[in-house]
């Protein structure tokens, strides 16, 4: 069975992790075997190791373990994952079928969500990075990537809207 991956990207405060966790709940309720990988934690270090492609190397190692256990479907979240789908898919090593979604939100929505989660003195820094990321993602994300606005939508509704894009259904082989 061919592997399948759903890449979820978007600015900070757009709901990537929340949507991935809700997709996990909805897929589990449908008895659809899958895993969720938070890409941000694959290369979260100081100094930043990005030039070493650590995220891809760690993804390859983690995915190999899931594959050994029979997993064929992955949800992968990371701000810019939708811009690097080919590199990330190559790291999986098994030519997965790719679906990618760029979650979007207005500056106001993102700011409200970030304010609820960031309590420290670096709120403005996070907000500024989120605004810059939104502009960059809109300009540099390939046109084939689905855009999905999250403003005024519940996490459950967003996940339910994304699920059909994957085509994932329960399979006796799972």
N, C-alpha and C positions, 0 to 999 in steps of 0.2 A: 504494500500500500504506500503510495506517495505521501511524503510529509506535506503538511500545510502550515502556513504561518500567517497570523494576523499581526501586522505592525500597527501600533497605535502611537502617533506622534502628536505634538502640539505644545504650545507655550506652557509655562508654569501657571497653574491655577485653572487650567482648562478642564481637568478631570480625568486625565489619563489613568492614573492608578485606581481611582474610584470606579471608573468604568470597567477596567480590567477585572477588578475584584467582583463586580456585579456580573460581568460576563461569566466569570468562574462559577458563581452561584447558579446562574441560569443554565449553563452547560451541565453542571453537576446534576441539577434537577432533571435534565433530559437524559442523564446517564451517558454523556458524551465525554470520552476520555480525552484529556488535554492537560497542558501545564501552562503556568503563567511565569514569565521571567521579567523582572524589573531591570531593564537595561542600565538604569542609572547606577545601580549598585555593582555593576560588573567592572567599573573602572573608577570608583569613587576613592580617590587617594590624593595625598599631597606629598610631593609635587605631582601635578597632573601627568599621568602616564599615557596620554592620548597618542603621542607619536609612536608608541610601541604597539598600537592596535590591541591593547589589553582587553577591551570589551569583546572584540571578535574572538580572541584566543580563549577567554573565559566562557563565552557563549558556546564555542566548539566543544569545550570540555563538559559543560553542563548538559548540552543537548545530547552528546554521546551517551551520557548516563541515562537520560530519559529514553533515548532510542533503545538502549539495551533492555529497558523495562517495557518496551512495546508502545511507547507514546509516539504519536504521529502528528499531533496538532499542538501548536504553540501560540500563545498570545504573548507578544513582546512589546513592552512599553519603553519609550525613551523619547525625549523632546524631538530629536532630529532623526529618529529611526526611519521615518518615511522618505528621507532624502538619501538614505544609504541602504535601501532594501537589498540591492544586489550583493553588496559587500557582506551584509549580515546573513543573507541566505547562503552565500558561498561558505561562510564560517560554519553553517550547519552541516555542510558536506554532503547533502543528499538531494540537491535540486528540488526544494520544496515549491509547492504552488503558493504564490504570494498574493495576499490581499493587504492593502494598506489604507489607513484612514488618518487623515489630518483632522483632529478635533480643533474647532475654532471657538472663540468667545470674544466679546468686546473687551476693550480695556477696562471698562467699569466692572463687568462681571468677573474678570480675572482678578482685578484689584480686591473686590469684595471677598472672593474665595481665599486669596492669599492672606488677607488681613485676618481671616478666621483661623489660619493655620500657622502663621509666622508671628511669634510673640517677641522676638528679639529686636535688637537695634538695627539689624540689616534688612528690615522690611523694604525700605526704598530701593536698596540695591537689587533685591529680588524682583520688585515691581519693574524697575528699569530694564533688567535682563529679560523679563517676560515680554515687555513691549517690543524690545529689539528683536527677540526671537520670533514673535508673531509676524513682524514685518519681513524678516529674513525667510521664514518658512513659507509665507505666501508667495514670495518672489522666486524661491529656489526649489520648491517641492514640485516634482513632475506632475503634469496635468492629469495623468492616468490615476493618480491617487485620489480616492474619494475624500471630499470635504464634508464635515458633519458639524453643524453649529450646536453648541451645548447651552447657549443662553436660554434661560427660562424652561429648561427641561430637567426632569429628574434623572438621576443616575440609572434607575430602572428603565426608563423610557429610552435613554440613549443606548444602553446595552441592547435592549430589544430591537432598536433600529439598526444596530450594527450586525447582529447575529445573522440575518438573512444574507448579508454581503459575503459571509464566509462559505455558505452552502453546507455547513457542518450539520450533519444529522446522525442520529444513533446508527451504529453499524454493528451487526452481529460479530464482526471480526474484532471489534474494540474489546 
